[in-house]
């Protein structure tokens, strides 16, 4: 296994970043030997963020923002031969789409250039399904060779980020580069928006578009952490890109019914039996509104999320399974059970 002088992590206070931080420091047992912990980690954290969990993991904190060149240089100064795991990114800006480029493109370039300056060994960047848009049908899967077709401002920013990284893979003077593409996350440590999703399903208010047969790839959070760390420590992964997700995609109606089943059978929570089915054209209209707003440089999270609800977004994880020996930790039902259990134990009422 490759050994690094230190691990530099961005986005450590975020959902995926925190799970990776835990696996690298105090360990996540189900990740196997690669997640046993014991590694020295430094995190870049914006001032004002809650760092208590990272401190509990024994992590060194460097305050700053990836959008600041000096902060990236200070973070990596003297850290030769380090591993950088870059999970920081902006998914839902508060108001303006220009922030996508500021964080996801310019921030990544700041960090990458600092990594080159101080001779880091490996740079692993977390991307997304959004640079590829939506699948043509429920039988079509994105692979690592699929053509880019970015979806809205977030997808365009992640597309530009990937383009720069791919260009640098072929250039001297940069660390070894690896790109990891996860889809929709779920699992312990989730943000409030995911708990809202559970609550809407419980109350029968979540809108399934048409029959809800469109499919989505999803990634249990610890499986995503596992895939990312495997990629970081694999010699074969240098200069490569990987999709990391659950074994198979799920239809939206299967996702909805699974959450409701877990709520009622595993936790005794009263759930309304019927789903809210609405015409798929509602998503189409939301997509028009979302696109129009983003053309004006504006962002509205609810319109954006609704715009994707009748789409197929599916990836193939065969390459990660073959080259990284990646195996998803669990599938939808068990993953949702762990997610809901975490919510109830951490004060997120459903």
C-alpha positions, 0 to 999 in steps of 0.5 A: 500500500502507498504511504503518504507523509500526511493526508490533507482533506478539504470539506472535512465538516461536510457529509462525505468529508467527515466520514472520510476523516473518521475512517482515516483517523479513528477508523470505520470498522466496516471499511475493512483494513483500509479504514482502520484509522491511525493516519495523520490528517490536516483539514482546511476549514472555513472560519466559523465552521463547527470543527468539534468532530474533527478535533475529536478525531485528532485532526489538525485544523488549518483555517481558510477557504479554497477560494483564497490562493494564500489559504491553499498555499499555507495549507500545503506549505511544507507538506511534500509527498502528501495525499490530498482528498478534495471533497469541498464543493458547492452544490446549492448556492444561496442565491447566485450561480457564479458561486459554482465557478468560484468554489468548484472550478477556481477553488479546485485550481487554487488547491491543485496549483498549491499541491504542485508548488509543494510537491504533493504526491496524489490529488483525489478530487470528488466530482459528480454525476451532474457533468453528464446530465441525464440518461436517455433511458432506464437501461442506459448507464454512464461509464467513465467513457461517457460524453459530457453533457453537463446539467445546469450550473453545478454540472457545468462547474464540475465539468470544467473542474474535471476538464482541468484535472484531466489536462493536468493528468498529462502534464508534468509538475502536478501530483498524480490525479484521480477523480471520483464520481459519486451520485446522490448520497444517503446514510449517517451524518446527513444534512437537514435536506435529506431528513426533509425528504424522509419527513415528506415520505412519512407524511405522504407529501413527497411528489413522485413523478408519474408512476415513479419508474425513472431510476437513480443511482445512489451511494451509501455514504460509507461506500463512497468513503470506502471507494474514495480511500481505495482510489487514494491508496491504489497505484493503479488509480493514478490518472484514472476516473471512477464512478462509485455508487451502490451495486444497482440503481433504484426506481424512485418508487422503490426508493420511496417505498423502501424508506416508508417500509424502514420507518414503519417496520424497523422504527414503528413510525406511523407512515401514510400508506399512499404516495403523492403521484403528480404528472411528470410535466411538473418536473419539466416545468420546474426545469424550464424555471430552473434553467431560466433563473440560472440563465439570469445567474440566479439559483433556487434550490427547490426548483432545481431539485424538482427539475431532476425528479422525473429523470434517469441518472444511472452509473456503472461501477464496474471499473471501480469493482475491477480495478479497486476491488470496490464492493458497496458496503450495503444496499438501499434497505440497510443503508436507509435503516442506518440513515434513519437510525442516525437521524433519530439518535442525533435529534433530527426528528422525522 
